[in-house]
Amino acid sequence: MHRALVLSLLVLIGCTESEAMRVDERTFRIDGPGVPGGSEAPNRRLADRLCPKGYRVIDQQSNRGGRDRAIDDYDTTTSWTIRCL
């Protein structure tokens, strides 16, 4: 039972993480997970890890519905382009 609980928590944590791609030396594109209400907290956490001295959001986009709109119709995904200071 304990192993199943730990495994399910790890799966849930993986679903709430943002993904980042390097655009150039100090610029990153962050794609956030589908979150009800469009919370930007996952993007902020990843941006803080990528740019410990600070960052500036260059571009921000929000899309209603996740990667699979039929399943995640109520979720909002956010995409940021950031530049480290």
C-alpha positions as a printed Julia matrix, in Angstrom:
85×3 Matrix{Float64}:
   0.0    0.0     0.0
   2.81   2.39    0.91
   4.56   1.84   -2.44
   1.36   2.55   -4.38
   0.9    5.82   -2.51
   4.47   6.94   -3.19
   4.19   5.98   -6.86
   0.93   7.9    -7.29
   2.45  11.0    -5.67
   5.43  10.86   -8.03
   3.1   10.63  -11.02
   1.09  13.63   -9.83
   4.22  15.69   -9.21
   5.43  14.95  -12.74
   2.15  16.23  -14.18
   2.47  19.64  -12.52
   5.98  20.5   -13.72
   6.78  22.97  -16.45
   9.1   22.12  -19.32
  11.86  24.42  -20.59
  13.72  24.67  -23.9
  16.82  26.76  -24.42
  16.38  29.34  -27.21
  19.83  30.92  -26.9
  22.46  31.52  -24.24
  20.21  33.35  -21.74
  16.73  32.86  -23.25
  14.36  30.0   -22.45
  10.84  29.01  -23.51
   8.81  27.56  -20.63
   5.64  25.55  -21.32
   3.51  25.17  -18.22
   1.17  22.29  -17.43
  -2.59  22.54  -17.79
  -3.84  24.05  -14.54
  -7.42  25.08  -13.7
  -7.55  28.85  -13.57
  -4.26  29.28  -15.45
  -1.91  29.49  -12.46
   1.59  30.66  -13.36
   3.25  29.19  -10.26
   4.84  26.2   -12.08
   6.38  28.6   -14.62
   7.69  30.88  -11.86
   9.3   27.98   -9.98
  11.12  26.75  -13.1
  12.18  30.28  -14.09
  13.65  30.81  -10.61
  15.65  27.58  -10.98
  16.89  28.45  -14.49
  17.77  32.07  -13.65
  18.85  32.34   -9.99
  19.89  36.0   -10.44
  16.5   36.98  -11.87
  14.63  36.94  -15.16
  12.39  39.04  -17.35
   9.3   37.65  -19.11
   9.64  38.63  -22.78
   6.48  36.93  -24.09
   3.52  35.25  -22.4
   0.72  33.19  -23.95
  -2.26  31.44  -22.37
  -4.31  28.73  -24.05
  -7.55  27.34  -22.71
  -7.56  23.55  -22.88
  -4.46  21.44  -22.51
  -2.46  19.55  -25.09
  -5.46  17.22  -25.5
  -8.45  19.58  -25.52
 -10.99  16.74  -25.35
  -9.68  15.7   -21.92
  -8.38  18.98  -20.42
 -11.15  21.33  -21.56
 -11.17  23.3   -18.29
  -7.38  23.66  -17.91
  -5.34  26.64  -19.05
  -1.74  26.24  -20.19
   0.73  29.11  -20.09
   3.87  29.56  -22.17
   6.58  32.04  -21.3
   9.68  33.21  -23.08
  12.13  34.49  -20.46
  15.58  36.08  -20.53
  17.95  35.66  -17.61
  19.43  38.85  -16.15
